Every structure is written in C-alpha cells, then in structure tokens.
Amino acid sequence: MKKHLIFLFSLLLCLIFVITSCTNTPPAVTPEIETETPVVTTAPTEENIPTEEPVVTTAPTEENIPTEEPVIPCTITFESNRDGNWEIYRMAPDGSENINLSNNPADDTKPAWSPDGTRIAFVSNRAASEEGSQQIFVMNADGSGMLQLTFTYWSDSPSWSHDGSQITYTGDNDIFVINADGSGEPVNLTNSTEKDVNPVWSPDGSKIAWSTGEDGNWNLFVMDPDGGNKKQITDNGQVFSAVWTIDGRLWTNWGWKDKEEFCQNCVVTADGMEIVDGGGKGTISNFVPFVTADGDRVELAAVDSFEGNPEIYIIGDKLPDTLGIGIGIINLTNNPADDINADWPLKCLAGIEVSPIVSEPTKLEPEHEEFVFGYASYDPNQGRREANFQMACNELGIQCVYGEIRELIDQDVDAIIQNSDNITVPGLHTDILNARDAGIPVFLLDAESITHGAYSITIDHSKWAKTSFGWLLEKIGGSGEIAYFDLDPFNLYTDVINDLLLEYPGIKVVEFRDGKYDSSKIKPETSDFVFTYPDLKAIWSSYDNNQAMWGLEGNGIPYDQWPVMICEANLDGLLLWERAKQEYPDFDCFAVANPPGIAYDAVYAAYYLVSGYEIDESVLSGPYGQSLYVDFPEITNDNYKQVLEDMQKMNWYEVDQFMTPDEIREKWFLE
C-alpha cells in the first residue's frame, strides 16, 4: 500500500516524506503469481487502445534479476535517478542488495508494493505519446512480468487493495479503481469537476482516502471502495495527502478550522471525529512502523535534511546516533543521487502490536466563529508561517480563509494577514488601500510599507544585523581580515555594518558581496576565500550560511581552521553546529532567528484590533512608523543543544518563538 512520509520534518516545509501505513492483521490470501512465466496482458478494448504501438514487455536483463529470489518480508522499494533517469529499485531492509528493477530509458516512479510482497505497481512514461502521458504499470518483485495496467488518461499514485486484487489511482484528476491483473475496465469513483489526487486504500480494504481541491487548497476525504459514502474529513484546505496507520486511522497534518489546535501531526479516525496528537520525530513508528532486518520497529523516511541530498533513512531510539542529534539515524541508500518514495509490503508487519492512543481523543465540535481572517500569498517555502497563522486561528476559534487581497476583500473578511517581503510589497499598494477603504486592516509579515492602512509584524532588522555582526567582531577580538555578504539590500544591512565598523578600526574588509550577487556561488566561494586569505578571521552573510559551511566541509577544511561564522537558526544549521562541536569541541557559533513567529503574532494583533482594542502608537516603529517589532531569540553554545532538542520534538525546521496573547495585548495595545 502506498504511503507518504510527509510529517517527519515540517518545512521543510518545504520537504516531502514517504511512509507506509500497515496493519497488524495478516492480509487475505491472494492468488499465487507464477514468476517464471510472463504475466499475460489482457487485451484492451477499443476505447483504451493507444494510437501508437503498445509497449512491448521484454524479459529483464541479467543485471536486474536477483540471484536469490525469496522476498525479504520488509524489502524496500524506492525510486532513484542514480542511473541518469528515474528507475524503480529494490533493497534489503539493511540497505544492501540494491537492484534496478525497471531498467528502462523512461522515467519510472512512485513504486507501491502489493500487500503480499510479490508485485510492485509504479508510474511510468514509457508508453508516452508525443503529447506526453504517464500510466500505471505492474511488475513482479524481481522486475519480470511487466504489465501496463492503464491506457487512457494521465495516471498517477497507485495504491493496492488489502487483498491485492485491485489498485486505486489518480486518473486525469479523478480517483479510479482497476483490477490488478488488467481485466475489466477502470471505474471512476469520484467523477467530479474538482481535482482528486493521492488515493490510499485502508489496511482492511474498507475505505479509500484521497484529497480534493486545487493548488494551495486541499482537503481530505474518505469513501467506500465503490465510491459510496463520501465524507469530508478536514476543512481548512491544508491536507494534500495522508497515510493510513497500522490500526486503520489516518495520519495527516492539521486540517481543522473549527477546533483548538493541539497537534501538528494528527491521527484521526476514518469518520473524522476522534483526533489525537501523533507527535513528531520518534513517534511515527507508533502508527506507521517499519521492521528492520533485526526485527526492530523504526521509522522509514526519505528526507534531504541531513546530508544535502534525498536519501532513505531508518530512524529509531535503538539505532546508533550517528549524527549526534539524540536519536538513531542510519542512511540506507548513501548515494549522491536522489533516492525517494520508499515503500514496503503490508505483510512484513503481520503480528506487529498496535500502539495505544497517545492521548485522549477529542471530538470535533464546531466553535462559535465571530470573525473571519484571510491569509494572502501562500508560499510553500514558508509553510511555517502558514502553520502558525492557522494555529492562532484555531486557538481563537475563528474561521480562516486563503486567497489574494482582492479575493479576501470580496469575501468581506475582518482582517488580512499578508505573507510578503520588501521586494513584492510595493506592488500591493493599491490592494492595501482598497482593503483599508473597505474597513479591513492588513498586517504585513516581514515587510514594511509606506502605505497607510498596513501594519508590519517583523523584527528590527537593524538590531538583528548589529547583534549578529557585533558578536562576530567581538569573537575575533575586534581586529583582522573579514568578508561579508549583504544579500538583502532592502534591509539596509550594509549601512548598519558600515556604522558598526567605524567602532572597530582594526577590522579590514577583504571581500564584500551585495544584493546583485548570485548567492548560488556562496558555497564554492567561501572555500576560495579561506584559501585566498590565509589570515581571514570571519565571514558574515545575511543568509545561506549553511551553504557556506557545507562548502568548507565539502572541501575538507578542518573545523578548527574555519573563520568565525554565523550559524543559521534552523535544523540544518543546528545539526551542522553539533557536528562541528563533536569534531572540534572549541567550535563556537551564534544564531538569531529571522523572523520568528510573526504570523501567529499577527493573528492575535488583528484579533485585538477588530475586537475594539486600540494600538498604542508609541510602540509603532520602523522607517514608516507602522511596524510592530517582535523580539528574536539568540542561540549560543550554552543553549543550542536544548533548542535543537525542542525543535526535533516539535517537528520544526526553523527556530520559532511566539509572544503570548497577553504579551501581545500588553505590549502593543492600550488598556
């Protein structure tokens, strides 16, 4: 059954993980498949015969036929581009015995094991016409018996029924089901005008879950395998996919607007009524476990946060802590190519005990919705902001909607939170004025605008630059050669730095880069600086410090020979910090979040304003006198371990910090 590990590290989100949902109930017996004779493709009807020649299935080459055929119960299948194109691979649960199963010039992706571990469904464009298309294929566990299952529509995301007899999939934005042996015709289960994607079959075969919506607005639904009894599970437009847990519930990120949020990763019953907190890293194996070759219950994840490219990992407290982050993580693929979409058969978990519910279930009961707040300019690279916006809305029990300012004005929202930056905000001038004229306050995130009618929730960027750059100068004793990258011209960091340098006459700037600089060069050029300037004492950059440090690591420059640098206030930055400390205990670093928690704080500021509170004009600051500044946390050698531990527990990628509702009211509003 196909599963997606989407919840291990949030940011990532800007990151997608792939997990497999399994059951403790042994699967029903399926008809045996003769692997020594080719699977016969059922003749397609006139309606599904492609205009071009059908794909000719050939016997696999010697390279992709394993010498030992018994399938290890928890054998992993995954996709990789290590051979120059996307192929389906198989490996043992310890990462050994890597075998290219598909071995075709086309792109073969999204493998899904049959429950009994004898077959693999996958997506391929090997049958594509000139216009391009992709279809669902099925092959035996050794790569033989290739069968093209679908012939019409654009097909994606296969998921097996519990008995292995059928497969559900996305076809031209509807959810279909088809017999796994190719017989009969596919059946459209949704047949809707909306986009229906990512179907997943429940472990007991009684339900199919899928997501419906459009880009940036997806909700989770559940239906019977025949398409009946459709039920909407989430309602805030934030759930693109979900997975079934081992005991037949759904693991997803938060998706309810009518409840107080208490979980980022939520486990919900198939009727959508009982919800519990699924926890973060280290807890997924309670619900969606994988079993190692040694029989240990762990998490299986495909992530790119640890070593710079997507790899398949197993994660568990019984494994060796190879990265020094408090939990065992083992890289199974360890390949410079991208390895993603790991899956394993349902039967490998037969006999696994189901973990108890981790907290008391909460009944989903709508709360009174007095206000409606809008969130504008969704950015998948800033998912933490949107999550914080939704969290505050849920705490307040108010309705949250999404769209651009003009759309939100038409919906007559009570306040608008605009995700923005100083580059795009000037173009919002007219929209902000229209919102103001409609009586709708606009709160800008991390951007300051001259337009009257918009408040800015941000940090004092001058203070941020002075704090981080000042720490660096003090660390090197106020003298020596330095380089710095001011890649944010709108924040005027260079002015702050030049003023600060007047206090340090012993500092010599040997290299400088401004906002016109191609930041992709920072990784190699940082190493070049170290080699070019042997006396270089420090390097400062407004962002991409991780890239600079990875460049030093990649060039083999020992940590004790690094110039003093600023660490990034995110998971990658803190893991890098920890790695350097292990190799060189005297390594010292400093990080300041930029900016933390602003979307959460903005919701409460908007709530107090529309509730009748008056903003204290004496606290308004910034270049246009319309900014409400939030404090930023400082991370040092004394507290970075605790910050890293807290982030891993919260499943956060970026260091975050919220003002309490009382602090917001007392700091920014009049009594």
MODA-V887049 format. One record per helix or strand. SS is the DSSP state (H for helix, E for strand). FROM is the first residue (numbers start at 0). TO is the last residue. If there is no record, write none. Layout:
# MODA-V887049
ss: {SS & SS}
from: {FROM & FROM}
to: {TO & TO}
This chain:
# MODA-V887049
ss: {E & E & H & H & E & E & E & E & E & E & E & E & E & E & E & E & E & E & E & E & E & E & E & E & H & E & E & E & E & E & H & E & E & H & E & H & E & H & E & E & H & E & H & H & E & H & E & H & H & E & E & H & E & H & E & H & E & E & E & H & E & H & E}
from: {10 & 13 & 45 & 61 & 75 & 86 & 98 & 107 & 118 & 134 & 146 & 154 & 165 & 173 & 186 & 194 & 207 & 216 & 230 & 237 & 242 & 249 & 264 & 273 & 283 & 289 & 296 & 310 & 327 & 338 & 345 & 361 & 371 & 379 & 398 & 404 & 414 & 424 & 440 & 453 & 460 & 478 & 488 & 492 & 505 & 518 & 535 & 544 & 558 & 563 & 569 & 570 & 590 & 597 & 614 & 616 & 620 & 626 & 633 & 639 & 653 & 660 & 668}
to: {10 & 13 & 47 & 63 & 79 & 90 & 99 & 112 & 123 & 139 & 147 & 159 & 170 & 178 & 187 & 200 & 213 & 222 & 231 & 237 & 243 & 252 & 267 & 276 & 285 & 290 & 302 & 315 & 330 & 343 & 348 & 362 & 375 & 395 & 401 & 409 & 418 & 436 & 444 & 457 & 474 & 484 & 490 & 500 & 512 & 531 & 540 & 553 & 560 & 563 & 569 & 582 & 591 & 609 & 614 & 618 & 620 & 628 & 634 & 649 & 653 & 667 & 668}
